Amino acid sequence: MPDLMDTFLENRWMVQPNHANSLGTTHGGNVLKWMDEVGAMAAMRFAGRDCVTARMDQVDFKQPIPVGETALVEAYVYETGRSSVRVRLRVFREDPRSGERELTTESYSVYVAIDDDRDPVEVPALTVATDEGERLRAEALDGDNKESTS
């Protein structure tokens, strides 16, 4: 059975002028695209199948990412249903010289595993075998529950 830590992915993009809005910071549409791509990769790694986006919950943009900094997108599976895979998504602005990070954006997404005919298929149960995995899962469940009740 797939473990939460097997689904933990990070990807980085150097924010270039073609990613920016008129204020010289990353356009929100680029951030959403990057989040969706890394989230889908985490879901596919978990399910062992293609996965499609079913829902992206409220997206909170907390800070901008200026041109010249790095957008670091983090994703991991924290809960599953019959064919659905819930993924926590967080984006950080990262100074490429120092590695200093600041949370800029977060959301929760649901992906659905599909077969070759694009019909939903069952996914395995999620396991959590490490203390770090337990911590990440608890954080995701706590944050997701706050989203659901607000």
N, C-alpha and C positions, 0 to 999 in steps of 0.2 A: 504494500500500500504506500502511496506517495506521502512523504512527510512535508510539513509546512516549510521547513528550511530548504528543501529541494526546489521550492517554487520562488524563493527569495531572489529577485533580480534587481539589478541597478543598471541604468544606462545613462550616458552623459552626452550632451550636445553643447558644443561651444556656440554661444549665442552670437550670431553674425548680423550685420545690418539687414540682410534679407529676411531675418526672423522678427524684425522689430516693427513696432508701431511708430506713429509720429512723435512719440515722447522718448524714443531711443531705448525702449525696454521691450522685452519679448511680447509679441502679440499673443493674446490669450488663446486664439485658435491654434497656434503652434503648440502651446503648452498642453491643450486638450488632446491634440493629435498624438503627442509624445506619450502622454499618460495612457491613452487608449492602446497604443502599440505595445508598450511594456506590460500593461495589464493583460492584454490578450496573450502575450508570450508566457506570462506566469500561469495563466489558466491552461494554456496548451501543454505546458510542461507538466502540470498536475494531471490533466485528463488523458494525456497521450493521444489527443485528437485535436482536430481543428476546433476552434471556439469562436463564436460570434458575440458581439456586444449586444446585450439585451437591455441594459440600463446603466446609466451613470447617475449616481445620486448627486445631490447638491454639491457643487464645486465651490470651494472657498478660496478665493485669491487673497492672500494676506499681505504679500510683498511683491514688488516687481523684480524682474531679473534683467539687469542692464546688459546692453551689448558689451561683449568682452568677457563676461563671466560665463560660467558653465551652468547649464540646467541639468541637475541630477534627478532622475526619476527613479523612484523605488516602488516596487510592487511585490505583493505576496498573497497567496491564497490563505484565507483564515476560516472559511466555512463553505460547506457544500450542501446541495440539495440532491434531488434525483438526477437531474441533468445540468443543474446550475452550479456555477463556481463563483463565490464571492471573493473579490480582490480588494485589498486596501492599497490606495495609491497616495504617495506623497512626493512632492517636488521640493527640491532645495536649490537655492542659489549657492554656488560654490565658487570661491575664489580659486582660480587655477594655479596661483602661485603658492598660496598658504594652505589650501584645502579647507579653509574655514567655511562652515555651512550655516545657512539660515533657512528655516522652513518658509516656503512661499505659497504653496498650494496643496490642498488635500481633498480627497473624495473617496468614495467607495463605488465599485462597479460590479455588475453581474454579467457573467459570460455564460453562454450555453454551449455545451459540447455537441458536435454534430457529426453525422456519418457522411459517407460519400454522396448520399442523396440529399444532404443538408437537412436531415431529420434529426431531432434531438435524440441523444443517446445517454444512457446512464454513466455516471462518473463514480470512481471508487470513493471510499470513505477517506477522510483526511486523518492523518496521524500527526501527533506532535510528540517528538521523542527527546527534545532538549529543553533546558530551562529558558534559553533564548527564544525558542519557538513558542513556549507557553507565554512568555512575556509579550511577544509580538501579537499572539492571538488574543490575549486578554485586552491589550490596548485597542486592537481593531474592534473587538466586540463592544467594548465600552464606548468607543467613538461612534460606532454604527448605531448603537442604541440611542445615543444622544441625538443623532441625525433623525432617527425615526420618530422621536417624541417632540422635536422642535417644530 
